[in-house]
């Protein structure tokens, strides 16, 4: 089997070149060309312009033999996590050769990927590195050899360009939308004739580009508390704060504006918005990653324990006066500390006398970060809501804030009674 993993939204001439190369390999080896086609959400965490059935037809018309859907990943996980899952799926299915395109040579990709694989870096490949996702595919393919004792052979072809420019699916989609779903002549030149025919047929049949469920999105973002927002995967404390401050939402671009204020780039914004739209919790993502960890598919630098260890390391070094950015670099280079991370910690409360009588051991507490940036909790007692900042040593407070800001580490908190009074016990999933 010759595999390609893609969105193909829609299939353009650059994609057709990939399929052409795969077809050439398949004909030589007597195999078939299989497209692992993303479904539901794109690899960049957005709704699709063309539906799965239309994109499947486009790929088959371009020369593919078979379509395999990949779904349930791209509204839950970053690209760094979906790559190992997709490669594992392809290897298990029997894919022997994999075709992709890049601006840099195959030897250069192999050299860079081997370097990152040797260092155990699979998620931290620099953003400014050309074709870094291709490099990640190579590195993860090498990593998974330890599990499967086989790996796919990669075939990298040059990026297909028109007039010296790489074809952009985003621009194709934008131009068609700007032209009221009529395909302009300059865009037709970038598409195989079969893609043009399928798109025009789709538009005639009123199969329109997918859109966000704005009603659900705005309803949730206008009503969710800070603590409930922090339970959503890929929402950190700054994002929750800006989303609360930006209410009331009516349009998607208002949500984007709030996330930009929180420092979110386009890709993370799309992922966060998709997670809100699908109500994806940190617990759900945590369990999904754990499932694949247990199968040996997640690289060691991306495990849930490693995320927690990094938070503990950075908090420990920050407590010694080191800048967080420097501590992160040290951790990435393999530096360690003797003291293992805490997976449970007890925080004090600021309570008024009449609130003490409302508390009982075992009550759930919802964690949040207030508008001053202070970690706090809310307890829903039978007779009242009790809100209080948490009293913690500096190191534990930093550690807890880093975990709150993680994309998927769930935290659970409950009221406990100790000799010195009521406390909040925070448990970190492991």
Secondary structure as the mmCIF struct_conf table of DSSP 4:
data_model
#
loop_
_struct_conf.conf_type_id
_struct_conf.id
_struct_conf.beg_label_comp_id
_struct_conf.beg_label_asym_id
_struct_conf.beg_label_seq_id
_struct_conf.end_label_comp_id
_struct_conf.end_label_asym_id
_struct_conf.end_label_seq_id
STRN STRN1 UNK A 2 UNK A 6
TURN_TY1_P TURN_TY1_P1 UNK A 9 UNK A 10
HELX_RH_AL_P HELX_RH_AL_P1 UNK A 13 UNK A 29
TURN_TY1_P TURN_TY1_P2 UNK A 30 UNK A 30
STRN STRN2 UNK A 33 UNK A 38
BEND BEND1 UNK A 40 UNK A 41
TURN_TY1_P TURN_TY1_P3 UNK A 43 UNK A 44
BEND BEND2 UNK A 45 UNK A 45
BEND BEND3 UNK A 49 UNK A 50
HELX_RH_AL_P HELX_RH_AL_P2 UNK A 52 UNK A 61
TURN_TY1_P TURN_TY1_P4 UNK A 62 UNK A 63
BEND BEND4 UNK A 65 UNK A 65
STRN STRN3 UNK A 66 UNK A 70
BEND BEND5 UNK A 72 UNK A 73
TURN_TY1_P TURN_TY1_P5 UNK A 74 UNK A 76
BEND BEND6 UNK A 77 UNK A 77
HELX_RH_AL_P HELX_RH_AL_P3 UNK A 79 UNK A 93
TURN_TY1_P TURN_TY1_P6 UNK A 94 UNK A 94
STRN STRN4 UNK A 97 UNK A 102
BEND BEND7 UNK A 103 UNK A 104
HELX_RH_AL_P HELX_RH_AL_P4 UNK A 106 UNK A 119
TURN_TY1_P TURN_TY1_P7 UNK A 120 UNK A 120
BEND BEND8 UNK A 122 UNK A 123
TURN_TY1_P TURN_TY1_P8 UNK A 127 UNK A 128
BEND BEND9 UNK A 129 UNK A 129
TURN_TY1_P TURN_TY1_P9 UNK A 130 UNK A 131
HELX_RH_AL_P HELX_RH_AL_P5 UNK A 132 UNK A 143
TURN_TY1_P TURN_TY1_P10 UNK A 144 UNK A 144
HELX_RH_AL_P HELX_RH_AL_P6 UNK A 145 UNK A 148
BEND BEND10 UNK A 149 UNK A 149
HELX_LH_PP_P HELX_LH_PP_P1 UNK A 152 UNK A 152
STRN STRN5 UNK A 153 UNK A 158
HELX_LH_PP_P HELX_LH_PP_P2 UNK A 159 UNK A 160
STRN STRN6 UNK A 161 UNK A 162
TURN_TY1_P TURN_TY1_P11 UNK A 163 UNK A 164
STRN STRN7 UNK A 165 UNK A 166
HELX_RH_AL_P HELX_RH_AL_P7 UNK A 169 UNK A 178
TURN_TY1_P TURN_TY1_P12 UNK A 179 UNK A 181
HELX_RH_AL_P HELX_RH_AL_P8 UNK A 185 UNK A 188
TURN_TY1_P TURN_TY1_P13 UNK A 189 UNK A 190
BEND BEND11 UNK A 191 UNK A 191
HELX_RH_AL_P HELX_RH_AL_P9 UNK A 193 UNK A 204
TURN_TY1_P TURN_TY1_P14 UNK A 205 UNK A 206
HELX_LH_PP_P HELX_LH_PP_P3 UNK A 208 UNK A 210
HELX_RH_AL_P HELX_RH_AL_P10 UNK A 214 UNK A 223
HELX_RH_AL_P HELX_RH_AL_P11 UNK A 226 UNK A 230
TURN_TY1_P TURN_TY1_P15 UNK A 231 UNK A 231
STRN STRN8 UNK A 232 UNK A 232
TURN_TY1_P TURN_TY1_P16 UNK A 233 UNK A 234
HELX_RH_AL_P HELX_RH_AL_P12 UNK A 237 UNK A 245
TURN_TY1_P TURN_TY1_P17 UNK A 246 UNK A 246
HELX_LH_PP_P HELX_LH_PP_P4 UNK A 247 UNK A 247
BEND BEND12 UNK A 248 UNK A 248
HELX_LH_PP_P HELX_LH_PP_P5 UNK A 249 UNK A 249
BEND BEND13 UNK A 251 UNK A 251
HELX_RH_AL_P HELX_RH_AL_P13 UNK A 252 UNK A 261
TURN_TY1_P TURN_TY1_P18 UNK A 262 UNK A 263
HELX_RH_AL_P HELX_RH_AL_P14 UNK A 266 UNK A 277
TURN_TY1_P TURN_TY1_P19 UNK A 278 UNK A 279
STRN STRN9 UNK A 281 UNK A 281
HELX_RH_AL_P HELX_RH_AL_P15 UNK A 282 UNK A 294
TURN_TY1_P TURN_TY1_P20 UNK A 295 UNK A 296
BEND BEND14 UNK A 298 UNK A 298
HELX_RH_3T_P HELX_RH_3T_P1 UNK A 300 UNK A 302
BEND BEND15 UNK A 303 UNK A 303
HELX_RH_AL_P HELX_RH_AL_P16 UNK A 304 UNK A 319
TURN_TY1_P TURN_TY1_P21 UNK A 320 UNK A 321
HELX_RH_AL_P HELX_RH_AL_P17 UNK A 324 UNK A 332
TURN_TY1_P TURN_TY1_P22 UNK A 333 UNK A 334
BEND BEND16 UNK A 338 UNK A 339
HELX_LH_PP_P HELX_LH_PP_P6 UNK A 340 UNK A 342
BEND BEND17 UNK A 343 UNK A 343
STRN STRN10 UNK A 344 UNK A 349
HELX_RH_AL_P HELX_RH_AL_P18 UNK A 353 UNK A 356
TURN_TY1_P TURN_TY1_P23 UNK A 357 UNK A 358
TURN_TY1_P TURN_TY1_P24 UNK A 361 UNK A 362
STRN STRN11 UNK A 364 UNK A 369
TURN_TY1_P TURN_TY1_P25 UNK A 371 UNK A 372
BEND BEND18 UNK A 373 UNK A 373
STRN STRN12 UNK A 375 UNK A 380
BEND BEND19 UNK A 382 UNK A 383
STRN STRN13 UNK A 385 UNK A 391
HELX_RH_AL_P HELX_RH_AL_P19 UNK A 394 UNK A 404
TURN_TY1_P TURN_TY1_P26 UNK A 405 UNK A 405
BEND BEND20 UNK A 406 UNK A 408
STRN STRN14 UNK A 411 UNK A 418
TURN_TY1_P TURN_TY1_P27 UNK A 419 UNK A 420
STRN STRN15 UNK A 421 UNK A 428
#
